[in-house]
Amino acid sequence: MKTKHTPGPWNPSVETGFVYSVHHCLIAEVYSGDGHGQQSANARLIAAAPELLEVLIAINDYVSNPIAFSGSADKGEERE
């Protein structure tokens, strides 16, 4: 799947609420009326988006074709 977003990892700045790419490109600026704690949590959540997308794609691939994944967790161990 080809994505159009800035590739991760993304890094949150908990002091400012900014989220930056590894190349220091601004991804997002987070505001919160509830104070610094919520702003920092939201910035961390946004920064995790590329990793969350990878996991969701892997889950979708598994659900779409579980046979292709059978035995991959066993690493060659026989099932009884």
C-alpha positions as a printed NumPy array, in Angstrom:
array([[  0.   ,   0.   ,   0.   ],
       [  1.446,   3.346,  -1.047],
       [  0.85 ,   6.099,   1.505],
       [  0.839,   9.824,   0.881],
       [  1.659,  10.998,   4.403],
       [  5.059,  12.046,   5.716],
       [  6.851,   8.842,   6.707],
       [  7.495,   8.166,  10.376],
       [  8.748,   8.139,  12.895],
       [  7.131,  11.286,  14.163],
       [  8.347,  12.908,  17.365],
       [  6.158,  14.841,  19.793],
       [  7.447,  17.834,  21.701],
       [  5.578,  17.635,  24.991],
       [  6.697,  21.167,  25.886],
       [  5.215,  22.841,  22.797],
       [  2.576,  20.406,  21.554],
       [  4.265,  20.257,  18.141],
       [  4.778,  16.973,  16.292],
       [  7.805,  16.792,  13.981],
       [  9.098,  14.305,  11.418],
       [ 12.623,  12.928,  11.771],
       [ 13.663,  15.62 ,   9.281],
       [ 12.243,  18.336,  11.577],
       [  9.232,  19.005,   9.35 ],
       [  6.224,  20.219,  11.336],
       [  3.463,  17.572,  11.166],
       [  0.972,  18.993,  13.654],
       [  0.456,  21.621,  16.308],
       [ -1.786,  20.465,  19.13 ],
       [ -3.953,  22.787,  21.21 ],
       [ -6.014,  21.868,  24.217],
       [ -8.247,  23.925,  26.415],
       [ -7.736,  21.377,  29.175],
       [ -4.114,  22.204,  29.888],
       [ -0.63 ,  20.935,  29.203],
       [ -1.262,  17.294,  30.212],
       [ -3.946,  16.7  ,  27.612],
       [ -1.986,  18.619,  24.976],
       [  1.074,  16.394,  25.555],
       [ -1.022,  13.221,  25.452],
       [ -2.641,  14.294,  22.182],
       [  0.751,  15.124,  20.654],
       [  2.054,  11.661,  21.618],
       [ -1.046,  10.027,  20.12 ],
       [ -0.647,  11.906,  16.822],
       [  3.075,  11.044,  16.743],
       [  2.198,   7.342,  17.067],
       [  0.006,   7.436,  13.925],
       [  2.572,   5.937,  11.489],
       [  3.235,   2.987,  13.824],
       [ -0.483,   2.487,  14.447],
       [ -1.079,   2.455,  10.69 ],
       [  1.58 ,  -0.269,  10.247],
       [ -0.115,  -2.431,  12.876],
       [ -3.562,  -1.899,  11.364],
       [ -2.265,  -2.867,   7.915],
       [ -0.717,  -6.041,   9.366],
       [ -3.982,  -6.91 ,  11.156],
       [ -5.941,  -6.312,   7.951],
       [ -3.532,  -8.52 ,   6.002],
       [ -3.924, -11.274,   8.589],
       [ -7.72 , -11.066,   8.695],
       [ -7.864, -11.023,   4.894],
       [ -5.656, -14.114,   4.534],
       [ -5.031, -15.982,   7.83 ],
       [ -3.768, -19.076,   5.984],
       [ -0.695, -17.147,   4.833],
       [  0.144, -16.463,   8.487],
       [ -0.534, -19.965,   9.87 ],
       [  2.514, -21.355,  11.596],
       [  4.459, -18.103,  11.384],
       [  4.224, -17.627,  15.154],
       [  5.393, -21.199,  15.782],
       [  8.702, -20.757,  13.923],
       [  8.795, -24.378,  12.8  ],
       [  7.396, -26.032,  15.93 ],
       [  4.97 , -28.88 ,  15.29 ],
       [  1.384, -28.551,  16.462],
       [ -0.302, -31.355,  18.346]])
